[in-house]
Structure formats: structure tokens, C-alpha cells
Amino acid sequence: MIKISNVRKSFQNLEVLKGISLEIEDSEIYGIIGQSGAGKSTLLRCINGLETYDSGTIEINGTTVSAKDKKALKNLQKQMGMIFQGFNLLERLDVYDNIALPMKFWGRKTKSPESQKKILDLIRLVGLEDKVHAKPRELSGGQKQRVAIARALVLDPMFLLCDEATSALDPEITKEILSLLQKINRELGITVIIVTHQMEVVKQICQRVAFLSDGGVLAEGKPEDLFVKPERTEIKTFLREESELLPTEGVNIQLFFSGEGSEEPVVTQMARSLDSDFSICWAKLEDFRENVYGSLVINVKETDKDRVCSFLDDKNVAWEVV
């Protein structure tokens, strides 16, 4: 649905995007993650036409995003709802009128029965039925973001672009907003693209993710594949999971668990079957979209290494020596 091919972008002498190529499918929730300065927000702004890019192409349903064709760009922008970290609500307007703003901007009537029904339906969708006439100063951060989401949906977009939309919210409110985005994706079939530096966001809702570093795509795939068993040092550093406290004697073996495999008692089975002692040095299990994934590091005697590795192979457990 969105095809990005070798996109480059510079600000004066600083190259921010260095040949980005990605494809985002229809109706998926796609994450763009990386540290500050990786180029995430710039890429998102190039997708919706708020920034021009120097070379390469961005195509949405076969139409190129380009400032040269202002009519085509305007039509594309109608298909995209944007959610920002700072909410961007007008303080003088209540919830209803803030949501209605895009309609006014595009010259649509906001007081017609059809428009009123649409706005009130969106207010119900985001759970703010009792706040229709409340001003932004009367709302919590989570409620403000719900208003911003409803506003982004009022023109029936095909895409919802979220730029650090949960960064200003506490963890519990973040979960609520992410659940709402999942509901929108599931019930309305809208493609959701999320720029974030928060691993919790990616783990909870993203079906695929691109990891950006220094203006390039370092890795792309399912979050559980990228982050449970990271192969790149940059990703390990981002996750802060490399331990300097592992034993220097013996052999350290890292086991990787995914989905139903995480529920198998492999470690206790191995101890009984091999009649061997070993230490658990480090472990982490996490939820990725309601499935459990993770890894642990065990330390075994050098003489037990081959037996342990053979046992793990027989059990189809992924492992590596660290």
C-alpha cells in the first residue's frame, strides 16, 4: 500500500535519510523505531508530504507523493490522519469542535445531521461521550490524545500516522491508547504507522517493524524476531540487554523461547535428563501481542557443552553461545 524506494533527505549538509526502502501493507500496524536522530519523524513527514525528499520515491496506492503535483498531494493528504505527541488541540474549542476542525479545513459542513452523527460516533469510539463540550484544559493527557485520534479519523482516512503519540503519557494510559489504535485497525481496517522509541509500543501492537539507525534501515521484520534474538550490536545496545556480568568460566549458552515454546519446562527437563548442574545467569520473558517470547542464559561446564547443545537441538530450542 505504501512503497518507499531509496528515499534520501538532507537538511543543508546533514543527510538525515540515507536511501530508505520499505513496503507497508494494507491494514497492518507498522512500527518505525530507533533512537533520537535516527530519521523516524522525518520519514513520516515525507510520507504525508509535510516534508519534501531529495531523491527516491514514495508511492501510496500507486500515486507518488510529490510537492510538484499539488493536486495529487492534496488528495493523498485527505487519506491520511496524523497524530502528534503534543496533541495539537485548540484551547478555545471544545471536544466536538476540535474533532470537527479537519472538516472545516476541507470545506465540509460540520452542523449537518450527517456530520454531527459522524463526530458523535467518533466521540463514542474513543470513549469520551461525557466530554463532548469539555475544553482541552479540562482533559487529562490520555483524553486529549483520544480527541486527537478522533480528529484524525473524521475524514475517513486510509492511513493513521502516529508520531510519538504515546511518549507524553504514563504507562497505563499508553496501554489504553494502544488498545484503542488496535481497535481502530481491527474494526475500521485502517493502516496504522507508528513512529516511536518505546519498545512497549512495538511489543504491544506492531505486526512488523523497521529499525532505523543513522538514517538507514538496520533491520526489518516481526518485532519478536528482531528484538528477542537481535543479531546487530546496535539493536542490542538499543535494548540494553548485553550483560557484562556473565560468568567468565564455563560456557554461557543463551536459549530463545517463542510462543507456545515458552511454556515448555525445557530447563528442568534438561537438568533431570542430563543429570547435570548449571546456573541461570540472566533471563527475560515478554509479551508480544499476547504471545510470550524471551530468552535466558545458562552457564554450563565445558565438559557438558555438547550434551546440552544436543538436548536443545532435540527439543527444537534456538540457542547460541555467548
Short mmCIF file of the C-alpha atoms (twelve columns), coordinates in Angstrom:
data_MODEL
# 
_entry.id   MODEL 
# 
loop_
_atom_site.group_PDB 
_atom_site.id 
_atom_site.type_symbol 
_atom_site.label_atom_id 
_atom_site.label_alt_id 
_atom_site.label_comp_id 
_atom_site.label_asym_id 
_atom_site.label_seq_id 
_atom_site.Cartn_x 
_atom_site.Cartn_y 
_atom_site.Cartn_z 
_atom_site.pdbx_PDB_model_num 
ATOM 1   C CA . MET A 1   0.000   0.000   0.000  1 
ATOM 2   C CA . ILE A 2   2.924   2.324   0.753  1 
ATOM 3   C CA . LYS A 3   6.141   1.739   -1.174 1 
ATOM 4   C CA . ILE A 4   9.253   3.700   -0.196 1 
ATOM 5   C CA . SER A 5   12.189  3.298   -2.572 1 
ATOM 6   C CA . ASN A 6   15.713  4.607   -1.883 1 
ATOM 7   C CA . VAL A 7   14.491  7.849   -0.279 1 
ATOM 8   C CA . ARG A 8   17.134  10.401  0.656  1 
ATOM 9   C CA . LYS A 9   16.687  13.651  2.559  1 
ATOM 10  C CA . SER A 10  19.177  16.270  3.753  1 
ATOM 11  C CA . PHE A 11  18.918  19.419  5.833  1 
ATOM 12  C CA . GLN A 12  21.704  21.653  4.498  1 
ATOM 13  C CA . ASN A 13  24.848  19.465  4.859  1 
ATOM 14  C CA . LEU A 14  23.276  16.893  7.171  1 
ATOM 15  C CA . GLU A 15  21.920  13.771  5.440  1 
ATOM 16  C CA . VAL A 16  19.006  12.551  7.566  1 
ATOM 17  C CA . LEU A 17  17.603  9.772   5.345  1 
ATOM 18  C CA . LYS A 18  20.165  7.643   3.533  1 
ATOM 19  C CA . GLY A 19  18.415  5.508   0.963  1 
ATOM 20  C CA . ILE A 20  15.374  4.253   2.894  1 
ATOM 21  C CA . SER A 21  13.391  1.424   1.248  1 
ATOM 22  C CA . LEU A 22  10.277  -0.066  2.879  1 
ATOM 23  C CA . GLU A 23  6.914   -1.544  1.931  1 
ATOM 24  C CA . ILE A 24  3.899   -1.210  4.250  1 
ATOM 25  C CA . GLU A 25  0.948   -3.490  3.593  1 
ATOM 26  C CA . ASP A 26  -2.753  -2.679  3.601  1 
ATOM 27  C CA . SER A 27  -4.431  -2.773  7.054  1 
ATOM 28  C CA . GLU A 28  -1.316  -3.633  9.051  1 
ATOM 29  C CA . ILE A 29  0.109   -1.907  12.109 1 
ATOM 30  C CA . TYR A 30  3.676   -0.990  11.186 1 
ATOM 31  C CA . GLY A 31  6.274   0.406   13.564 1 
ATOM 32  C CA . ILE A 32  9.255   2.630   12.797 1 
ATOM 33  C CA . ILE A 33  11.618  2.538   15.767 1 
ATOM 34  C CA . GLY A 34  15.064  3.840   16.654 1 
ATOM 35  C CA . GLN A 35  16.916  6.248   18.861 1 
ATOM 36  C CA . SER A 36  16.557  10.031  18.650 1 
ATOM 37  C CA . GLY A 37  18.085  11.368  15.442 1 
ATOM 38  C CA . ALA A 38  17.623  8.124   13.505 1 
ATOM 39  C CA . GLY A 39  15.337  9.827   10.950 1 
ATOM 40  C CA . LYS A 40  11.994  8.336   12.078 1 
ATOM 41  C CA . SER A 41  9.894   11.511  12.229 1 
ATOM 42  C CA . THR A 42  11.469  12.936  9.078  1 
ATOM 43  C CA . LEU A 43  10.491  9.775   7.192  1 
ATOM 44  C CA . LEU A 44  6.918   10.030  8.463  1 
ATOM 45  C CA . ARG A 45  6.702   13.671  7.396  1 
ATOM 46  C CA . CYS A 46  7.950   12.698  3.945  1 
ATOM 47  C CA . ILE A 47  5.221   10.055  3.701  1 
ATOM 48  C CA . ASN A 48  2.451   12.582  4.382  1 
ATOM 49  C CA . GLY A 49  4.017   15.340  2.297  1 
ATOM 50  C CA . LEU A 50  4.833   17.728  5.145  1 
ATOM 51  C CA . GLU A 51  8.496   17.427  4.095  1 
ATOM 52  C CA . THR A 52  9.913   17.069  0.606  1 
ATOM 53  C CA . TYR A 53  12.594  14.461  -0.065 1 
ATOM 54  C CA . ASP A 54  15.656  14.899  -2.269 1 
ATOM 55  C CA . SER A 55  15.603  11.655  -4.262 1 
ATOM 56  C CA . GLY A 56  13.919  8.264   -4.467 1 
ATOM 57  C CA . THR A 57  10.166  7.729   -4.488 1 
ATOM 58  C CA . ILE A 58  7.274   7.320   -2.065 1 
ATOM 59  C CA . GLU A 59  4.159   5.785   -3.591 1 
ATOM 60  C CA . ILE A 60  0.758   5.418   -1.931 1 
ATOM 61  C CA . ASN A 61  -1.576  3.117   -3.801 1 
ATOM 62  C CA . GLY A 62  0.464   3.801   -6.934 1 
ATOM 63  C CA . THR A 63  0.400   7.605   -6.597 1 
ATOM 64  C CA . THR A 64  3.724   9.344   -5.974 1 
ATOM 65  C CA . VAL A 65  3.988   11.700  -3.000 1 
ATOM 66  C CA . SER A 66  5.428   14.834  -4.589 1 
ATOM 67  C CA . ALA A 67  5.193   18.563  -3.962 1 
ATOM 68  C CA . LYS A 68  5.382   19.083  -7.736 1 
ATOM 69  C CA . ASP A 69  1.818   17.820  -8.170 1 
ATOM 70  C CA . LYS A 70  -0.054  19.792  -5.532 1 
ATOM 71  C CA . LYS A 71  -3.488  18.479  -6.515 1 
ATOM 72  C CA . ALA A 72  -2.392  14.835  -6.213 1 
ATOM 73  C CA . LEU A 73  -0.611  15.589  -2.923 1 
ATOM 74  C CA . LYS A 74  -3.730  17.257  -1.534 1 
ATOM 75  C CA . ASN A 75  -5.822  14.204  -2.431 1 
ATOM 76  C CA . LEU A 76  -3.286  11.923  -0.752 1 
ATOM 77  C CA . GLN A 77  -3.250  14.043  2.396  1 
ATOM 78  C CA . LYS A 78  -7.022  13.669  2.662  1 
ATOM 79  C CA . GLN A 79  -6.419  9.927   3.034  1 
ATOM 80  C CA . MET A 80  -4.003  10.389  5.957  1 
ATOM 81  C CA . GLY A 81  -4.848  11.145  9.567  1 
ATOM 82  C CA . MET A 82  -1.971  12.460  11.695 1 
ATOM 83  C CA . ILE A 83  -1.498  12.103  15.467 1 
ATOM 84  C CA . PHE A 84  1.262   14.027  17.236 1 
ATOM 85  C CA . GLN A 85  2.947   13.751  20.621 1 
ATOM 86  C CA . GLY A 86  1.742   17.209  21.668 1 
ATOM 87  C CA . PHE A 87  -1.967  16.607  20.837 1 
ATOM 88  C CA . ASN A 88  -2.202  19.975  18.958 1 
ATOM 89  C CA . LEU A 89  -5.711  20.799  20.211 1 
ATOM 90  C CA . LEU A 90  -7.092  24.344  20.116 1 
ATOM 91  C CA . GLU A 91  -7.733  25.514  23.673 1 
ATOM 92  C CA . ARG A 92  -10.662 27.772  22.714 1 
ATOM 93  C CA . LEU A 93  -12.596 24.873  21.147 1 
ATOM 94  C CA . ASP A 94  -14.414 22.065  22.935 1 
ATOM 95  C CA . VAL A 95  -14.001 18.355  22.147 1 
ATOM 96  C CA . TYR A 96  -16.685 18.379  19.442 1 
ATOM 97  C CA . ASP A 97  -15.266 21.374  17.584 1 
ATOM 98  C CA . ASN A 98  -11.661 20.152  17.844 1 
ATOM 99  C CA . ILE A 99  -12.701 16.912  16.178 1 
ATOM 100 C CA . ALA A 100 -14.647 18.850  13.531 1 
ATOM 101 C CA . LEU A 101 -11.627 21.004  12.557 1 
ATOM 102 C CA . PRO A 102 -10.469 18.903  9.562  1 
ATOM 103 C CA . MET A 103 -13.988 19.083  8.130  1 
ATOM 104 C CA . LYS A 104 -13.870 22.875  8.312  1 
ATOM 105 C CA . PHE A 105 -10.395 22.918  6.803  1 
ATOM 106 C CA . TRP A 106 -11.558 20.902  3.787  1 
ATOM 107 C CA . GLY A 107 -14.740 22.974  3.389  1 
ATOM 108 C CA . ARG A 108 -17.268 20.460  4.699  1 
ATOM 109 C CA . LYS A 109 -20.314 21.364  6.764  1 
ATOM 110 C CA . THR A 110 -19.936 20.427  10.418 1 
ATOM 111 C CA . LYS A 111 -23.530 21.117  11.520 1 
ATOM 112 C CA . SER A 112 -25.293 18.851  9.045  1 
ATOM 113 C CA . PRO A 113 -27.035 15.794  10.549 1 
ATOM 114 C CA . GLU A 114 -24.594 13.511  8.737  1 
ATOM 115 C CA . SER A 115 -21.518 15.345  10.047 1 
ATOM 116 C CA . GLN A 116 -22.912 15.560  13.572 1 
ATOM 117 C CA . LYS A 117 -23.574 11.818  13.588 1 
ATOM 118 C CA . LYS A 118 -20.048 11.089  12.339 1 
ATOM 119 C CA . ILE A 119 -18.432 13.281  15.009 1 
ATOM 120 C CA . LEU A 120 -20.561 11.873  17.823 1 
ATOM 121 C CA . ASP A 121 -19.885 8.323   16.625 1 
ATOM 122 C CA . LEU A 122 -16.153 9.024   16.796 1 
ATOM 123 C CA . ILE A 123 -16.513 10.522  20.268 1 
ATOM 124 C CA . ARG A 124 -18.184 7.283   21.337 1 
ATOM 125 C CA . LEU A 125 -15.492 5.222   19.609 1 
ATOM 126 C CA . VAL A 126 -12.752 6.890   21.662 1 
ATOM 127 C CA . GLY A 127 -14.786 6.736   24.866 1 
ATOM 128 C CA . LEU A 128 -15.420 10.436  25.525 1 
ATOM 129 C CA . GLU A 129 -19.227 10.597  25.496 1 
ATOM 130 C CA . ASP A 130 -19.251 12.610  28.726 1 
ATOM 131 C CA . LYS A 131 -16.679 15.142  27.457 1 
ATOM 132 C CA . VAL A 132 -18.374 16.412  24.275 1 
ATOM 133 C CA . HIS A 133 -18.337 20.052  25.372 1 
ATOM 134 C CA . ALA A 134 -15.219 19.963  27.570 1 
ATOM 135 C CA . LYS A 135 -12.266 22.224  26.708 1 
ATOM 136 C CA . PRO A 136 -8.739  20.749  26.424 1 
ATOM 137 C CA . ARG A 137 -7.722  22.253  29.796 1 
ATOM 138 C CA . GLU A 138 -10.387 20.079  31.425 1 
ATOM 139 C CA . LEU A 139 -8.975  16.856  29.961 1 
ATOM 140 C CA . SER A 140 -6.202  14.514  31.041 1 
ATOM 141 C CA . GLY A 141 -3.307  13.702  28.707 1 
ATOM 142 C CA . GLY A 142 -4.905  10.418  27.684 1 
ATOM 143 C CA . GLN A 143 -8.234  12.111  26.982 1 
ATOM 144 C CA . LYS A 144 -6.519  14.780  24.865 1 
ATOM 145 C CA . GLN A 145 -4.866  12.067  22.796 1 
ATOM 146 C CA . ARG A 146 -8.252  10.363  22.330 1 
ATOM 147 C CA . VAL A 147 -9.613  13.635  20.955 1 
ATOM 148 C CA . ALA A 148 -6.620  13.863  18.622 1 
ATOM 149 C CA . ILE A 149 -7.274  10.305  17.400 1 
ATOM 150 C CA . ALA A 150 -10.952 11.059  16.741 1 
ATOM 151 C CA . ARG A 151 -9.962  14.235  14.881 1 
ATOM 152 C CA . ALA A 152 -7.541  12.221  12.734 1 
ATOM 153 C CA . LEU A 153 -10.365 9.824   11.806 1 
ATOM 154 C CA . VAL A 154 -13.059 12.360  10.947 1 
ATOM 155 C CA . LEU A 155 -12.276 12.416  7.196  1 
ATOM 156 C CA . ASP A 156 -12.327 8.590   6.925  1 
ATOM 157 C CA . PRO A 157 -8.590  8.185   6.229  1 
ATOM 158 C CA . MET A 158 -6.994  5.033   4.857  1 
ATOM 159 C CA . PHE A 159 -3.889  5.613   6.996  1 
ATOM 160 C CA . LEU A 160 -3.284  6.758   10.548 1 
ATOM 161 C CA . LEU A 161 0.216   8.192   11.073 1 
ATOM 162 C CA . CYS A 162 1.332   8.403   14.708 1 
ATOM 163 C CA . ASP A 163 4.436   10.435  15.573 1 
ATOM 164 C CA . GLU A 164 5.499   9.515   19.135 1 
ATOM 165 C CA . ALA A 165 1.794   9.575   20.007 1 
ATOM 166 C CA . THR A 166 2.266   7.978   23.453 1 
ATOM 167 C CA . SER A 167 5.593   9.487   24.518 1 
ATOM 168 C CA . ALA A 168 3.967   12.070  26.818 1 
ATOM 169 C CA . LEU A 169 1.689   9.527   28.539 1 
ATOM 170 C CA . ASP A 170 2.228   7.304   31.550 1 
ATOM 171 C CA . PRO A 171 2.477   3.501   31.008 1 
ATOM 172 C CA . GLU A 172 -1.123  2.689   31.922 1 
ATOM 173 C CA . ILE A 173 -2.596  5.389   29.685 1 
ATOM 174 C CA . THR A 174 -0.206  4.309   26.918 1 
ATOM 175 C CA . LYS A 175 -1.690  0.790   27.043 1 
ATOM 176 C CA . GLU A 176 -5.201  2.232   26.753 1 
ATOM 177 C CA . ILE A 177 -4.284  4.368   23.732 1 
ATOM 178 C CA . LEU A 178 -2.556  1.437   22.031 1 
ATOM 179 C CA . SER A 179 -5.596  -0.766  22.640 1 
ATOM 180 C CA . LEU A 180 -7.721  1.949   21.028 1 
ATOM 181 C CA . LEU A 181 -5.424  2.024   17.985 1 
ATOM 182 C CA . GLN A 182 -5.711  -1.764  17.711 1 
ATOM 183 C CA . LYS A 183 -9.498  -1.459  17.849 1 
ATOM 184 C CA . ILE A 184 -9.463  1.165   15.083 1 
ATOM 185 C CA . ASN A 185 -7.214  -1.007  12.949 1 
ATOM 186 C CA . ARG A 186 -9.354  -4.092  13.527 1 
ATOM 187 C CA . GLU A 187 -12.819 -2.539  13.183 1 
ATOM 188 C CA . LEU A 188 -12.169 0.139   10.561 1 
ATOM 189 C CA . GLY A 189 -9.419  -1.608  8.590  1 
ATOM 190 C CA . ILE A 190 -7.184  1.473   8.729  1 
ATOM 191 C CA . THR A 191 -3.443  1.041   8.189  1 
ATOM 192 C CA . VAL A 192 -1.576  2.373   11.246 1 
ATOM 193 C CA . ILE A 193 2.041   3.574   11.052 1 
ATOM 194 C CA . ILE A 194 3.684   4.314   14.383 1 
ATOM 195 C CA . VAL A 195 6.952   6.193   14.888 1 
ATOM 196 C CA . THR A 196 8.287   5.564   18.378 1 
ATOM 197 C CA . HIS A 197 11.348  4.986   20.534 1 
ATOM 198 C CA . GLN A 198 9.276   2.984   23.045 1 
ATOM 199 C CA . MET A 199 9.738   -0.783  22.921 1 
ATOM 200 C CA . GLU A 200 6.456   -1.270  24.813 1 
ATOM 201 C CA . VAL A 201 4.560   0.271   21.909 1 
ATOM 202 C CA . VAL A 202 6.165   -2.041  19.376 1 
ATOM 203 C CA . LYS A 203 5.672   -5.139  21.510 1 
ATOM 204 C CA . GLN A 204 2.003   -4.472  22.211 1 
ATOM 205 C CA . ILE A 205 0.598   -3.759  18.757 1 
ATOM 206 C CA . CYS A 206 3.056   -3.705  15.831 1 
ATOM 207 C CA . GLN A 207 2.871   -6.596  13.381 1 
ATOM 208 C CA . ARG A 208 6.058   -5.549  11.603 1 
ATOM 209 C CA . VAL A 209 8.734   -3.022  12.427 1 
ATOM 210 C CA . ALA A 210 11.662  -1.241  10.786 1 
ATOM 211 C CA . PHE A 211 14.624  -0.382  12.991 1 
ATOM 212 C CA . LEU A 212 16.264  2.855   11.825 1 
ATOM 213 C CA . SER A 213 19.784  3.885   12.735 1 
ATOM 214 C CA . ASP A 214 21.727  6.875   11.426 1 
ATOM 215 C CA . GLY A 215 19.258  7.466   8.593  1 
ATOM 216 C CA . GLY A 216 19.173  3.898   7.288  1 
ATOM 217 C CA . VAL A 217 17.134  0.725   7.793  1 
ATOM 218 C CA . LEU A 218 19.214  -1.523  10.032 1 
ATOM 219 C CA . ALA A 219 16.668  -4.353  10.199 1 
ATOM 220 C CA . GLU A 220 13.033  -5.081  9.342  1 
ATOM 221 C CA . GLY A 221 10.636  -7.836  10.360 1 
ATOM 222 C CA . LYS A 222 8.393   -9.049  13.155 1 
ATOM 223 C CA . PRO A 223 9.224   -7.363  16.490 1 
ATOM 224 C CA . GLU A 224 9.705   -10.716 18.220 1 
ATOM 225 C CA . ASP A 225 12.224  -11.809 15.580 1 
ATOM 226 C CA . LEU A 226 14.207  -8.570  15.734 1 
ATOM 227 C CA . PHE A 227 14.250  -7.988  19.453 1 
ATOM 228 C CA . VAL A 228 14.116  -11.413 21.123 1 
ATOM 229 C CA . LYS A 229 17.186  -12.588 19.225 1 
ATOM 230 C CA . PRO A 230 18.887  -9.408  17.986 1 
ATOM 231 C CA . GLU A 231 21.819  -10.023 15.678 1 
ATOM 232 C CA . ARG A 232 23.021  -6.439  15.297 1 
ATOM 233 C CA . THR A 233 25.061  -4.745  18.003 1 
ATOM 234 C CA . GLU A 234 23.109  -1.504  17.515 1 
ATOM 235 C CA . ILE A 235 19.834  -3.258  18.360 1 
ATOM 236 C CA . LYS A 236 21.372  -4.917  21.424 1 
ATOM 237 C CA . THR A 237 22.612  -1.520  22.561 1 
ATOM 238 C CA . PHE A 238 19.147  -0.006  21.984 1 
ATOM 239 C CA . LEU A 239 17.599  -2.774  24.092 1 
ATOM 240 C CA . ARG A 240 20.370  -2.501  26.719 1 
ATOM 241 C CA . GLU A 241 20.369  -6.263  27.037 1 
ATOM 242 C CA . GLU A 242 24.043  -7.116  26.748 1 
ATOM 243 C CA . SER A 243 25.226  -8.231  30.166 1 
ATOM 244 C CA . GLU A 244 28.746  -7.660  31.405 1 
ATOM 245 C CA . LEU A 245 28.084  -9.821  34.469 1 
ATOM 246 C CA . LEU A 246 28.073  -13.237 32.800 1 
ATOM 247 C CA . PRO A 247 30.481  -15.801 34.285 1 
ATOM 248 C CA . THR A 248 33.950  -15.871 32.754 1 
ATOM 249 C CA . GLU A 249 34.380  -19.589 33.448 1 
ATOM 250 C CA . GLY A 250 32.480  -22.416 31.809 1 
ATOM 251 C CA . VAL A 251 30.237  -21.889 28.761 1 
ATOM 252 C CA . ASN A 252 27.382  -19.357 28.585 1 
ATOM 253 C CA . ILE A 253 24.516  -20.541 26.365 1 
ATOM 254 C CA . GLN A 254 21.565  -18.315 25.521 1 
ATOM 255 C CA . LEU A 255 18.217  -20.059 24.909 1 
ATOM 256 C CA . PHE A 256 15.440  -18.372 22.910 1 
ATOM 257 C CA . PHE A 257 11.753  -19.086 23.514 1 
ATOM 258 C CA . SER A 258 8.769   -18.058 21.414 1 
ATOM 259 C CA . GLY A 259 5.003   -18.517 21.560 1 
ATOM 260 C CA . GLU A 260 3.898   -21.866 22.935 1 
ATOM 261 C CA . GLY A 261 7.522   -22.969 23.253 1 
ATOM 262 C CA . SER A 262 7.959   -20.564 26.158 1 
ATOM 263 C CA . GLU A 263 5.564   -22.677 28.226 1 
ATOM 264 C CA . GLU A 264 7.591   -25.898 27.890 1 
ATOM 265 C CA . PRO A 265 9.651   -26.867 31.001 1 
ATOM 266 C CA . VAL A 266 12.791  -27.317 28.899 1 
ATOM 267 C CA . VAL A 267 15.233  -26.197 31.574 1 
ATOM 268 C CA . THR A 268 14.009  -28.561 34.277 1 
ATOM 269 C CA . GLN A 269 13.721  -31.399 31.744 1 
ATOM 270 C CA . MET A 270 17.321  -30.821 30.716 1 
ATOM 271 C CA . ALA A 271 18.570  -30.847 34.297 1 
ATOM 272 C CA . ARG A 272 16.845  -34.157 35.015 1 
ATOM 273 C CA . SER A 273 17.690  -35.792 31.705 1 
ATOM 274 C CA . LEU A 274 21.380  -34.885 31.701 1 
ATOM 275 C CA . ASP A 275 21.808  -35.168 35.493 1 
ATOM 276 C CA . SER A 276 23.976  -32.070 35.336 1 
ATOM 277 C CA . ASP A 277 24.181  -28.840 37.312 1 
ATOM 278 C CA . PHE A 278 24.132  -25.417 35.649 1 
ATOM 279 C CA . SER A 279 23.413  -21.812 36.635 1 
ATOM 280 C CA . ILE A 280 20.790  -19.437 35.228 1 
ATOM 281 C CA . CYS A 281 22.672  -16.159 34.774 1 
ATOM 282 C CA . TRP A 282 20.135  -13.926 33.036 1 
ATOM 283 C CA . ALA A 283 16.550  -14.224 31.830 1 
ATOM 284 C CA . LYS A 284 13.799  -12.167 30.211 1 
ATOM 285 C CA . LEU A 285 10.281  -13.106 29.078 1 
ATOM 286 C CA . GLU A 286 7.959   -10.563 27.491 1 
ATOM 287 C CA . ASP A 287 4.547   -10.320 25.834 1 
ATOM 288 C CA . PHE A 288 4.385   -9.573  22.115 1 
ATOM 289 C CA . ARG A 289 0.754   -9.111  21.106 1 
ATOM 290 C CA . GLU A 290 -0.432  -11.617 23.758 1 
ATOM 291 C CA . ASN A 291 2.273   -14.224 22.929 1 
ATOM 292 C CA . VAL A 292 5.222   -14.802 25.246 1 
ATOM 293 C CA . TYR A 293 8.748   -14.548 23.854 1 
ATOM 294 C CA . GLY A 294 12.095  -14.271 25.554 1 
ATOM 295 C CA . SER A 295 15.466  -15.761 26.358 1 
ATOM 296 C CA . LEU A 296 17.674  -16.881 29.202 1 
ATOM 297 C CA . VAL A 297 21.384  -17.506 29.631 1 
ATOM 298 C CA . ILE A 298 22.671  -20.603 31.398 1 
ATOM 299 C CA . ASN A 299 26.243  -21.390 32.392 1 
ATOM 300 C CA . VAL A 300 27.367  -24.995 31.958 1 
ATOM 301 C CA . LYS A 301 30.622  -26.860 32.414 1 
ATOM 302 C CA . GLU A 302 32.829  -27.090 29.346 1 
ATOM 303 C CA . THR A 303 32.527  -30.886 29.526 1 
ATOM 304 C CA . ASP A 304 28.703  -30.649 29.365 1 
ATOM 305 C CA . LYS A 305 28.515  -28.252 26.427 1 
ATOM 306 C CA . ASP A 306 27.989  -30.807 23.650 1 
ATOM 307 C CA . ARG A 307 25.352  -32.759 25.606 1 
ATOM 308 C CA . VAL A 308 23.434  -29.572 26.442 1 
ATOM 309 C CA . CYS A 309 23.509  -28.352 22.834 1 
ATOM 310 C CA . SER A 310 22.350  -31.725 21.527 1 
ATOM 311 C CA . PHE A 311 19.480  -31.759 24.017 1 
ATOM 312 C CA . LEU A 312 18.388  -28.257 22.953 1 
ATOM 313 C CA . ASP A 313 18.545  -29.266 19.295 1 
ATOM 314 C CA . ASP A 314 16.359  -32.315 20.010 1 
ATOM 315 C CA . LYS A 315 13.814  -30.030 21.701 1 
ATOM 316 C CA . ASN A 316 13.937  -27.556 18.766 1 
ATOM 317 C CA . VAL A 317 15.070  -24.755 21.081 1 
ATOM 318 C CA . ALA A 318 17.069  -21.982 19.388 1 
ATOM 319 C CA . TRP A 319 20.361  -21.291 21.176 1 
ATOM 320 C CA . GLU A 320 23.765  -19.690 20.795 1 
ATOM 321 C CA . VAL A 321 26.963  -19.495 22.798 1 
ATOM 322 C CA . VAL A 322 27.538  -16.010 24.212 1 
# 
